Amino acid sequence: MTSLSRSERKRLVASGVPALVVAVVLAAAYLLGLLGATRARVGDLLFAVRPAAAARSTVIVGIDQKSYQALLPQHGPLSAWPRTLYAQALDALAAAGPRVIAFAIFFDASRPEDAQLADAMRRAGRVIVPVVAQGPRAFDPRPGVAQEFDDFVRPAATVRRGAFDEGLANITTGRDSVVRSLPLLLRAKGEDVPSLALTIVAHYTRRNVVLDGRPEASFVRAAGRAIPVGEHDTMRINFLGPPSEPEDGGPFRIVSFADVLAGGFDPELVRDRIVLLGPTIRGVDEHATPTTGDTRMWGVEILGNAVETVLHQRFLVPATPPTTVLLIALMALAAALVVARWRPLPAGLAVVAGLALYGTTAAVLFDSGVVLDLIYPPAALLISFAAALASRLVLEQAEQRIVREAMGRYLSPAVSQWVLADPRRLRLGGETREMTVLFNDLRQFTTLAHALPPQTLVTLLNTYRAEMADVVFRNDGVLAQYAGDAIEAFWNAPMDQPDHARRACETTLDMVAALERLRPVFAARGWPHLDLGVGVNTGQMVVGNMGSKDRLIYTAVGDPVNVAARLEGLSKEYGVHVVVGEATVAAAPEAFVYRFLDLVAVKGRAEPLRCYEVMARAGALAPAARERLARYQEAIDRYRSRRWEDALRLLEALDREMPGDGPVVLYRRRARALLVAPPPDDWDGVFVAETK
């Protein structure tokens, strides 16, 4: 198993701590019941994403607009209709053979025609009438504990005697006045009355309606079913769909009350079914439900949804508190992990995908009757993601500040910004690249070290290094390392620099110019005269973070690096500041004026190396200097073709014009020596370097 790096552990802690805090706070808020109304409203969305289903066992006989308009002229408003109309409807329905008929109309006040209605109820058989509980007196929120009321308002005595049974018609609304559940049992004056829906199902299934439950139980048994209950012994209604319409259809088939009276309905619609009779007129007994939207649902249809929920055991069971708390913790953990492991964009996409997956899972489980909380677990994912991301960004900014300060010691600002944009660019392993490397060395440093006090020597070195480092950075080079008085720099890593050879040669000229600026400053302080040597070479090198596990440096290794170091050592041999290899000249042939120095046999290389001096930028050499360079090259050509007398004559003329020119002095000395002691016939003019 791969262990986490220190950086990964820091990111994990930076992401995990705020996510843990978020999880604890949200879990506490959930257990305290905060945001209950919001959770209910958001949970209603699960009904919207589920397709509507048709009622399987329940039919509504609706006192609709058609019935109202037909009966209004003769009987007046709905409240004044004679109960003989309901008796007539019961006889018509009973002839079709329904199993249970239930009224969603309250017959409280006595009327002369009550006896006729009661007789019709007896003829029809299983007819159930509603009871209403009034005046809540005590509340106990524990599941399985009934809510206690002052009294029950029952139908008129004659009607009640004719009915087969009665049931509680009360419904429960939330703080937002939305009906989502109904009480299964209410108590008043020591008497328990089950809900109308439960009573209907009990008689439809020929089961006992008595509830068998206990305080603090999460379900009760009634009508042969284990019914999950919540606060105040209520059952959540699993609505089949949006409100039904007599003409447009919907979950429930609605038969017009007028058609029943006229005998103009299909008896098969009600045979062996539950028939609910109630008003379906807009503005009468309407309520908001999770599926209504702008349209309200009639009380009789709410009753139908409750009946279908109990009868077919389509119960909605909320996830238990331990399950929801676990989901909150898992969501927070997931957010912390994606933030710790991934960059912000993919982490954000993963969070979006996680929300989509959670929503899909909630919808699938909802169809199976399991209700997941749609507020707290998603909020845990989102808030934990935001908190973890903010914490990680703060950590990364602090780390980048430290890294920027550290990189500022060996990378230019431009290269630093490029690396910081994607730290993976500074590869931990090595990679092979064509690069140009530069070595800068102070001459006579050993003598200086003995001649100057330590404090003065350190000040001198720091001043010199700072100036040279600025030159490297201005040309976007990487300052690989300091070694005593030596400086190593390179180009074309980690950032691609196609003109790396040109940048390195530009740096050599800038270093010489910087030294010229430093000399008066050093002289004013009484410090000795300084000189430098620079070697530059181009080739394939291995570059990367190298060293031990405790100390890494970003540097380059390879034969071209060794050659550059040897070229720097040759600069003193030829009396010049800068010596570059032929590969560097080939990589930047037009950018500078070069002077051929020699063909040198370098230790470790089979082939001799052509080395050159960088004299000036292209076009910057004065005409007289160009003419001198041409004569110098002519002298070198004659020297190499064994015409040493001609070469010596040209070299002496050049020396008289500009005494002390290192290569001229060197070749003049060599020409004289060869005239005295000519080399063998196979002499190729190669100089064997003795220095490293």
N, C-alpha and C positions, 0 to 999 in steps of 0.2 A: 504494500500500500504506500503510495507516494505521500510523503509528509508535506504539510503546507509550508511555504516560504514565510519569512518574517513579514514581508509586505502583504501576503495573502492573509496572514493571521491578523494583522492590523486592520485590514479592510473588513474582515469578518467581524471583528469586535466593534468597529465603527458602525457597521450596519446592524449588528445583532442587538446592541444595547438599546438604541431607540426603538427598534421593533419590539423588543421585550417590554419596554415601558408602555408602548401603544397597546400591546396585547393585554397587559394587566389592567390598564385603564378601561379599555373597551369591555373586557370580561366583567369588570366590576359594574360598569354602567348597565350591561345586559342583565346581570343578576339582580340589580336594583330596580329593574323594570323601566328604565329611562327610555324615552323616545317610543313609547308604546304605540301612540297614535300614528307616528310616522312609519313604524314597522308594519302596522296593519294596512296603511294605504299602499305602501310599496308592495306588500305581499299580495294585494289585490291584482297586481299585474300578472300574476301567474294564471289567473282566470282568462286574461286577455290573450295569452299566447297559446291557450289550449282550445282546440276546436269544440264547438257546441255539440252536445249529445242529446238524443231524443229521450223523453220520459218513457220508461218501459211499462209501467203499471198504473199510471195515473192520468186521468182525463179531467179537464176543467169545464164545468158548465158555467159560462160567464154571463152575468147580467151586463150585457154590453150596450153600446150606444144604440144598436138596432133594437134591442129589447126595450130600452128606456124610451125611445121615441114611439115604439108601438104601444106601450102601456101607459105612457104619460097622459094622453087625452082622457082615458077612462078612469085611471086610478091615481093620478097625481104623481108627486115626487116619490122617489124610492122609499123613503122612510114611511110613507103612508100606504104602501102597497098592502093589500089584504093578504093574510097568511094562507088563504085558500089557494093563492097562486103557487106558493111553494108546495102545498099539499098536492095540487094538480101535477106539478113538475115531478114530485116524488113518485106518484103513481106511474107516470110515463117512464121514468127512469127505471123503476122497479121491474116493469114489464120487460126491460131489456136484459135484466139479470146481472147487475153489478154486484161485486162482492161486498163493498163497503161504500156508503155515501156519507160525506161529512160536510157540514155547513161552515162557511167562513162568514156567516151572518149571525149577529147576536140578537136573540129573541128575549130581551130582558123584561120589557113591560107586558103585562097581560092584555089580551085582546079577546073579543068574543069568538073569533074563529080559531082560537088555540086548540080547541077539542078536535076540529077537523084536521089540523096539522098533526096533532098527536096521533090520531087514528091512521093518517097516511104514513107516519113514521113506523107505526107498528106493522102496517101491511108491508112496508118496504124491507123491514128486518133490521139490518145492522146500519142504523143511522146515528151519527155522532154529532153532538152539538158543542159549541165552544163555551168555556168558562174563562173569566178574566179575574186575575188577582189584582187587588188594589192596596195602595198605601204601604210601601216597603218599610219594615220596622227594624230589621236587623240584617247585617251582612257578615258573612264569613267567606273570605276568598279561597279557602282551601277546596281543592277538588273533592267531589263527593259529598259536599255539604250543601244542603238546599238553602235557598234564600227565603227568609221568612217575611210574610206580609200580614197586614191587618185582617183582611177578609177576602172572600171570593164573591164575585158578582156572578150569579148563575142565571140561566134562562127562567122564564116564567114557569111556575110550578107545573101547570098542565103540559106545557111543551117538554119539560124535563122528564115527566113521567112517561111520555111517549117515546122519548129517545132511548136508544139501546145503551148508550154510554155518553160520557162527556170528557172533554180534554181541555187542557190549558192553552189558550190562544195567545198568551203574551209572547212578545219577541224582544230581543235584546239589541239595543243600538249602542255603538261606540261613542266616543267623545265627538266624533265627526258626524254623528247621526246616521251612520251606515249600519245596516243590518248584516251581521256576519254569523250570528249564532242565535240559538234559542235555548231557554231553560228546559231541561228535561223534567224537572220537578220543582214545584213551589209549595210552600207550607204556610198555612194560616190557621190559627186557633187549634193547633195540634193535628190538623188534617193535611195530608199530602195529596196533591193532585198532579198526575203526570201530564206531559204536554199533549196537545191535540195530535201532533204527528206521531208520537209514540203510541198513543191509544189507537189511532187508525191502523198502524202497522200490526199491533198486537192482535186486533180483530181480523185483519186481512190474513194473517198467518195462523190464526187460531191459537195464539200463544198467550201466556200470562203477562199482563201489563205491569205487574208489580215490579218495582225497581229493587234490585239486590246490590247494594254497594256499601261502602264504609267511609267514614271521614278520612280525608287525605288520600283516598284511592284515585288512580288516574283513569278509571273506567267504572261503569256500572253495567250490570246485566239486566236486560229487560227485553221482552218480546223475543226471547231466544237469541239475543245478540249481546256481545260485549261492546259497549258504546264508549268510546273515549270521551272524557269530559274535562272541562277546564274550570276556570274561575266561576263561582256561583253555580256549579253543577250544570254548566252550559255545554251544548254540543255545537261545533262549527258546522255550518251548512255548506255542503259541496254543491254549489250552484251548477246546473247543467249548461247554462249559457246566458245570453242576454234575454231581456224580457220577450215573451211571446206576444204575437199579434194575431187577432182572429183571421185577418186576411193574408198577412205575409208569412204566417207560420212561426216556428220557433221550437224550443224544446218540448213545449206542451201543446197538445191538440185541444183547442178551445171550441166547444159547442155552444151556440147561442141559446140563451135561456128562452128566447122567443121561439126558436125552432123546437125546443123540447116541449113547450106548451102546445105547439101546433102539431106535434108528432112528426115533424119533418127532419128527423136526424137518423143516422145509421145506427141501429141497435148494436152492431158489432163493435162500435167504437167504445162502448161502455161495458160490454159483457165480460164478466169475471175481473173487472178492473176496480180501481178506487176512483170514485167520482167526488170531486170537490166542487161545491157550489158557492159562488161568491161574486161580488161586483168586479167587473173589468171595464169600468168607465174611467176615463182620464179625470184625475182630480179627486177620486174616491179611494181611500185606503191604499195610498201609494207610498212606497218607501225606496230609499236609496240602498243599493246593494253593491257588492264588488263588481258586478257585471253590468250595471245599468248605464253608467256614463251619464249623459244628459237626460236619459229617459228613466222614469221610475218604474218599479216593479209592484204589481198589485199584491196585496196581502195574501190572496188565495194562491198566487203562484209561488210566493215565498213558502207557504205551507206545502205546496206540491214539491218544491225542491227539498224541503226537510223530510218529507215522506220518502222520496226516492233515495235520499242519503241513508236513512235508517233501514228501509226495506231491502235495498241491494247492498247494504254495508259499504257504501262509498265514503267511508269516514276519512276525515282529514286529521292526521296526527302530527302535531308540531314536533320537531326534533327536540329531544330532551335537553335540559340545561347542560349536563356534562358534554353531550355531543356538540352543542353550539359553542361552548367554551373551547372544546378541542379544535373545532373548525377555526375559531378566532386565532388560536395559537398556531395552527398549521399555516394559516394565511400569512400571519406575521412572519413566521419562519421562512416561508417561501419567498416573501418580499426581501427579507434580509439576505437570503442566499443568492438570489438573482442579482441584487445590487452589488454584493461582495464579489461575485464571480464574473459578471458581464459588464460591458460598457453601458452607459445610460440608455442609448437608443434600443439595443436589443433587450435590455432589462425592461424598459418601458413596454416594448412589444410583448414581452413575456407576461407582464402584468395584465395587459389588455387581453391576451389569450387566456390567462387564468380567470379573469372576470367572465369572459365568454363561456369558458368551460364550467365555471360554477353556476352561471345562469342556466346553461343547458342542462346540467345535472339537476338543478332545482326544478326545472320544468318537467324533466323525465320522472323524477321522484314524486312531484306533485300529482302527476297523472296516476301514480300508484298509491296516492294518499298520504305521502310523507311530505311535510311542509318544512323546508329549510328557511332559516332566517335570511332575508335579503338585505339587511342593513349592517349588522355587526361583522360577520365574516368578510364581506366585500370591503367594508370600511377598514377593517384590519389590514387587508391587502393594500389598499390605496394609501392609507395614512402611513402605514409602516414603510411602504415604498418611498413616499415623499420624505419621511423622516430619515430613513436609512440613506437615501440618495443625498439629502442635504448634509448629513453627517459625513458621508464619504467624500463629498465635494470639499467640505471644510478640511478634512484630513489630507486630501490630495493637494489642495492649495498650500497647506502647510508643508507637505512633502516637496511640492514643486518649488516652493520658496527655498527650502534647504538644498534641493537638487540644483536649482538655478544658481545659488551661491557657490555650490561645489563645482558645477560645470563651468561657471565663469572663470575658474582658474585654468581651464584647459580648452574651452570652446569659445568661439566668438559669439556675440549676442545673436547673430543671424542663425548660426548653427544650433545654438542653445534653444531658440524658439522652435526650430524645425524638429529637434529631438523631443522637446516637451509636448509638441502637438501629438506625438505618438511615441511614448517611451520604448515601445518594442523595436523601434528603429535602431536603438543602441543595443545590438544583439549581444546576448550573454555568451554565445559561442563564437568561434572564429569564422570568418568568411574570406575568400580569396578575391582580391580586387586589384585592378591596375591602379597604382597610386604613385604619387611623388612625395618623397621624404627629404627632409632638410635637417642637417646638423650644423649647429652654430657653436663655435668654441672660442673662448678668450685665449689669446696667445700669451705665453710667459706667465700663466696663472700660478705655477709653482713658485716662481720668483716673487710674484706679488704676495702670495700667502706668507712668505717668510719676511717680506719687507714691511708689511702693514700690520698694525695691531688688529686683533681678532674683530673687535667691534667695528673698526673702520672697514675691514675687509668685507664683513657682512653687509654693511651699508652700501659699499660700492657694488657688491654682487646684486643686491636687491634692486638698486637703481638701474643697473645694466639689464637685469632680467625683465624688470617692468617695462622698460623701453622696447626691448626685443619682443616681449609678449604682445604689446600693443601693435607692433608691426605685423605679427602673425595673425592677430585677430582682425586687423583691418583688411586682410586678404582672405578672411574666412577659413583660416587654417585651424587645425587641432594641435594644441600644445600637448604633446605626448608625455614628456617628462623633463625634469631637470636632473642632471647628474653632475654635481660639482659646479664647474663653470660652463658645462655643456648644456645646450638646449636642443631638444628633438621636436620637430613638428612635421605634420603630414597633411595631405589634401586628398579629396575624393573618398572620404569616409568620415563619419557615417553617411553624410549627405552626398548625393551624386554631384560631381563637379567635372564636367567634361573638359574644362580648361585647367585642370589641376596643375599641369606643368607650367603654364603661363603664370598662374597665381604664385607658385613657388619661386619662379625666377623673379617675379615682381617683388616678392618678399626679400630676396637677396639684395636687390638694389636699395630697397627701403631700409634694410638693416645697415648697409654701409653709410647711407645718408644719416641714419639715426646716430651712428657712432660719431660721425663728424659733428653732430650737434652736441653730443655728450662731452667731447674732448675739452672744449673751453670750460664747461661746468666742472669737470674733474680737475682741470688745471687750477681753477680758482680755489678749489678746496685743498690744493697741494697734493692731489693724488697723481700717480704716475700716468704716463702716456699709455693708452690702451690700443690694442689692435685685435682684429678678429679674423677667423677663417670660417668659411661656409662651404659645405659640400652638399650637392643636390643630385638625386638619382631617381629614375622612374622605372617601374616594373611591376610584376605580379607579386603581391605581398599578402600575408595573412594578417587580418586586423580583427580586433575584438577585445572583450574584457579578459584580461589575463592576470594571473597571480594566484594567491591562496584564497581560501574561503573567507579569511578575515580581512584581506586587503586585495582589492582588484584595481587594475589600471587599464584604461582604454589605450591600447598601443598597437603597433605594427611590428611584425617580424618577417624575416626572409632575407635572401641573398641581396636584393636591391638595397635593403636597409644597411647591411654591412658594407656594401660598396659606397654608399653615401658617406658613411663614417670615414672610410679610407680616403675618399675624395677630399673631405674636409682636412684630413691630415696632409694631403698633397698641396693644399693651398700655400702653405709655408714654403714648400720645396720650390714652387714656381714664383713665389713673391707676389701673389695676387690674393684678393679677398675671397673670391668665389670660384669654385671649380664645380662644373656640372658634367654629368655623364651624357654619352651620345644619345641615349634613349630620351632624355629630357629635351635635348636639342631637336630631335626628330618629332617630339610631341608638340613643340611650340617653335617651329622653324622661322616664322615670319615676324614674330612679336618682338624679337630682340636682335641686337648685334652681338655675335659670338666671335671669340678668338680661339683658334685651335691652340691647344697647349702641348699635347703629347699623345703618344700611343703607349699606354702603360700596362704592364703585366701586373695584375692585382692578385694577391694571394687568395686562393680558393676559386679562381676562374681559369678555365682552360684557354679562353680567347683573350687577347689584349683588349683594353678598353680605351676608346678615344675620349679624351676629356677636353673641355672647353672652359673658357672664361666668359661670363656674362658681362659685356662691357657697358651696354646702354640699351635703352628701349629703341625700338625701330624708329628711324628718322631723327633720333636725338643726337647722333654723333656729328660733330662739326666736320666740314669738308677736309680740313687739314688732318684731323684724326682718321677719317676714312682713308685718306691717301697713305698715312703711316701704316694703317692696318693692311692695306694692299701690299706695301713693300715688306711688311713683316711676313705676310703669307708667302711672298715670293722667296724670302730668305729661308723659310721653313721648307719650302719645296726643294730648293737647291741643297739644303742640308740633308734631306732625306734621300736625295738622288746622288749622294756622296760627292757633291761639288762644294766642298767645305770652304775653299778659298773664296768662291763667289758669295757663299752664304755669310762668311765672316766679314767681308767687305760691306755687305748690306747691313748687317747687324751692328757693326761699329758706327756706321753712319747714323743709324737709328738711335744708338746709345748717346752719340754726341748731341742729337737734337733733344732727347729727353732722357737724361741720365737716371739710372735707378729703376728703369722699367724691368720688373722681375723676369719675365720670359725672355726678353732680349739679352739680359745679363747672363741668364742660364745657358741659352743656346750659343752665345758668344764663347763662353767658357768651354762648352762641349766641343764646339768647332775647332778651337785651338788644340784641345787635347787629341782630337781625332786626326788633325794634321800631323801631330808629332808621332802618334801611335795609331795608325789606321786599323780598323776592325777587320775581321775575316770577310771573305767574299760573300758569305751568307748573312751578313749583318742586315737586319730588317728595321732598324731604328727604334725598336721597342725598348722603353725604359722600365727597368725592374724596380718596383717600389719596395723599399726596405721598411718603411713605416707602415704601421697598421692603419 
